[in-house]
Amino acid sequence: MRSPALGRFWRLLEAEPPTHVFNPWTQRDPGTDAAKDAPQARLERLRAHLAAPIRVILLGEAPGYQGCHVSGIPFTSERLILAGQIPRVTSEGRRLSTRHIPWSEPSATTVWGTLQELGIADCTALWNAYPWHPHQPGNRQSNRTPTREERLVGVPVLKALLAAFPQATVFAVGRTAEASLREVGCEAKPLRHPSMGGAKLFRGQLRDALA
């Protein structure tokens, strides 16, 4: 049965984002996209990622230029998709970027490795408190923290995603994600972000929380 909340999520996700914010599912980035239909391909991959009985949701802060900006799935790199390591998502060997080697993101490798180790990769959804990719002016291959005004624009997307999977246990990956979720009334379980030396603690906290 089609979820009304998930339908609302897809409609809101395709809205035009604020200035200096990239929407991976509607916009093409000439600086890295190899094909004109890259946004549609990213959307298809995200739809496949969310097409499952989701029991766990990991929420980060916002998409990054090395991961979701190219792959269309948060905490997921182009390299992992091409390697066939993402459940339900297939690439058939097709790359979406022009980079000489596939984009790789350390946090993505840690997150998916942990999910597979714990046996929950098939029932976990990855998302961000802010849905689109905020970047430095004039440089889409960069990251920045979304402003409060930008986060407010993205709140309806986040609420729709959470409403689509009401039975899922929600984890906030990093303090910024935790604060953003608290602003919309979602008390998520906190996890250390795996970047900047936090990989071991992230793995241990998630393992303990699910035990």
C-alpha positions as MATLAB code, in Angstrom:
seq = 'MRSPALGRFWRLLEAEPPTHVFNPWTQRDPGTDAAKDAPQARLERLRAHLAAPIRVILLGEAPGYQGCHVSGIPFTSERLILAGQIPRVTSEGRRLSTRHIPWSEPSATTVWGTLQELGIADCTALWNAYPWHPHQPGNRQSNRTPTREERLVGVPVLKALLAAFPQATVFAVGRTAEASLREVGCEAKPLRHPSMGGAKLFRGQLRDALA';
ca = [
       0.000    0.000    0.000;
       1.302    3.432   -0.918;
       2.087    5.584    2.094;
       0.556    9.101    1.910;
       3.456   10.403    3.981;
       6.002    8.875    1.605;
       4.152   10.355   -1.359;
       4.328   13.743    0.324;
       8.026   13.187    0.966;
       8.736   12.657   -2.745;
       6.772   15.757   -3.726;
       8.514   17.971   -1.160;
      11.938   16.579   -1.975;
      11.730   17.866   -5.542;
      11.104   21.471   -4.503;
      13.523   24.161   -5.626;
      16.095   24.631   -2.847;
      17.441   27.980   -1.573;
      20.407   29.755   -3.177;
      23.780   27.989   -2.765;
      21.990   24.708   -2.102;
      22.044   21.778   -4.557;
      19.131   19.360   -5.010;
      20.716   16.079   -6.186;
      17.347   14.672   -7.329;
      16.296   17.532   -9.616;
      19.487   19.382  -10.545;
      22.416   18.393  -12.719;
      25.918   19.436  -11.684;
      28.016   20.092  -14.825;
      31.112   20.016  -12.632;
      30.787   16.312  -11.828;
      27.737   14.705  -13.472;
      28.533   12.476  -16.441;
      25.007   12.234  -17.880;
      22.084   14.553  -18.422;
      19.774   12.154  -16.593;
      21.963   11.991  -13.458;
      19.250   13.597  -11.257;
      16.687   11.007  -12.383;
      19.173    8.196  -11.791;
      19.843    9.469   -8.270;
      16.097    9.647   -7.610;
      15.639    6.046   -8.762;
      18.420    4.923   -6.433;
      16.889    6.751   -3.476;
      13.475    5.231   -4.235;
      15.057    1.779   -4.236;
      16.843    2.551   -0.954;
      13.568    3.435    0.760;
      11.565    0.565   -0.756;
      11.791   -1.740    2.262;
      10.285   -2.342    5.715;
      12.478    0.158    7.561;
      13.229   -0.573   11.233;
      16.163    1.813   11.747;
      16.768    5.345   10.464;
      20.175    7.030   10.729;
      20.004   10.795   10.293;
      22.998   12.988    9.580;
      23.233   16.750    9.215;
      23.128   17.361    5.442;
      24.321   15.764    2.173;
      27.998   16.127    1.272;
      29.686   16.659   -2.060;
      31.612   13.364   -1.882;
      28.562   11.264   -1.065;
      24.883   12.041   -1.525;
      25.581   14.891   -3.976;
      26.777   12.244   -6.460;
      25.127    9.014   -5.281;
      21.672   10.307   -4.332;
      21.701    8.440   -1.003;
      22.985    9.919    2.281;
      26.092    8.320    3.824;
      26.620    6.506    0.534;
      29.468    6.907   -1.930;
      29.613    6.209   -5.639;
      32.336    3.643   -4.948;
      30.130    1.575   -2.641;
      27.257    1.528   -5.127;
      29.533    0.411   -7.961;
      30.917   -2.313   -5.685;
      27.386   -3.662   -5.148;
      27.518   -3.104   -1.389;
      24.233   -1.172   -1.036;
      21.081   -3.318   -0.603;
      18.357   -2.851   -3.245;
      20.481   -0.351   -5.209;
      22.095   -1.465   -8.456;
      24.283    0.508  -10.836;
      24.808   -2.069  -13.612;
      28.309   -0.637  -13.795;
      27.073    2.810  -14.753;
      28.872    5.773  -13.228;
      27.133    9.097  -12.659;
      30.273   11.193  -12.217;
      33.132   12.277  -14.466;
      35.782   11.931  -11.747;
      38.712    9.776  -12.871;
      38.080    7.422   -9.939;
      34.693    6.900   -8.235;
      33.905    9.258   -5.383;
      34.581    7.752   -1.969;
      33.553    9.031    1.453;
      35.134    7.695    4.677;
      31.928    8.079    6.702;
      29.984    6.118    4.102;
      32.421    3.220    4.325;
      32.173    3.177    8.121;
      28.378    3.452    8.233;
      27.645    0.719    5.685;
      30.337   -1.548    7.073;
      28.749   -1.252   10.527;
      25.221   -1.859    9.227;
      26.358   -5.005    7.427;
      28.340   -6.201   10.444;
      25.251   -5.807   12.667;
      22.974   -7.475   10.113;
      20.643   -4.494    9.719;
      21.678   -3.125    6.328;
      18.509   -4.482    4.692;
      16.153   -2.688    7.074;
      17.963    0.624    7.615;
      17.269    3.947    5.895;
      19.856    6.715    5.747;
      18.741   10.338    5.612;
      19.686   13.846    6.766;
      18.032   16.408    9.006;
      18.477   18.880    6.124;
      17.583   17.198    2.810;
      19.641   19.078    0.198;
      23.344   19.824   -0.204;
      24.469   23.252    1.109;
      27.725   24.383   -0.498;
      29.992   27.399   -0.611;
      28.888   30.092   -3.120;
      30.114   29.219   -6.590;
      31.581   25.837   -5.570;
      29.286   22.827   -5.560;
      32.218   20.563   -4.677;
      32.294   21.903   -1.130;
      30.331   21.576    2.095;
      28.975   24.013    4.651;
      26.564   23.897    7.569;
      22.994   24.836    6.585;
      21.720   28.059    8.120;
      18.770   28.067   10.491;
      16.604   29.610    7.754;
      17.601   26.847    5.348;
      16.902   24.160    7.942;
      13.397   25.535    8.450;
      12.721   25.234    4.712;
      13.747   21.585    4.856;
      11.714   20.671    7.952;
       8.594   19.499    6.027;
      10.725   17.011    4.079;
      12.169   15.593    7.288;
       8.762   15.339    8.953;
       7.293   13.544    5.934;
      10.124   11.001    5.916;
       9.733   10.283    9.635;
       5.947    9.973    9.249;
       6.422    7.434    6.463;
       8.247    5.058    8.832;
       6.600    5.609   12.237;
       7.776    2.278   13.683;
      11.462    2.901   12.972;
      14.010    3.647   15.685;
      15.661    6.975   14.846;
      19.334    7.730   15.525;
      20.970   11.149   15.190;
      24.491   10.840   13.787;
      26.368   13.786   15.278;
      25.423   16.658   17.563;
      24.215   18.951   14.774;
      21.771   16.343   13.545;
      20.616   15.765   17.123;
      19.951   19.484   17.612;
      18.089   19.776   14.304;
      15.874   16.834   15.180;
      15.152   18.269   18.604;
      13.928   21.454   16.909;
      11.188   19.468   15.148;
      10.240   17.534   18.277;
      12.056   14.292   17.429;
      14.079   12.900   20.322;
      16.453   10.649   18.427;
      19.047    8.416   20.024;
      22.466   10.149   19.686;
      25.453    8.534   17.997;
      28.990    9.845   17.559;
      29.605   10.908   13.979;
      32.099    8.464   12.407;
      34.292   11.235   10.950;
      37.289   12.843   12.681;
      38.296    9.716   14.579;
      34.782    8.776   15.685;
      34.382    5.522   13.735;
      35.095    3.147   16.636;
      32.758    4.984   18.997;
      30.020    5.150   16.333;
      30.187    1.382   15.815;
      30.158    0.651   19.524;
      27.279    3.001   20.327;
      25.068    1.620   17.561;
      25.886   -1.952   18.529;
      25.040   -1.291   22.181;
      21.827    0.571   21.352;
      20.539   -2.337   19.260;
      21.611   -5.063   21.687;
];
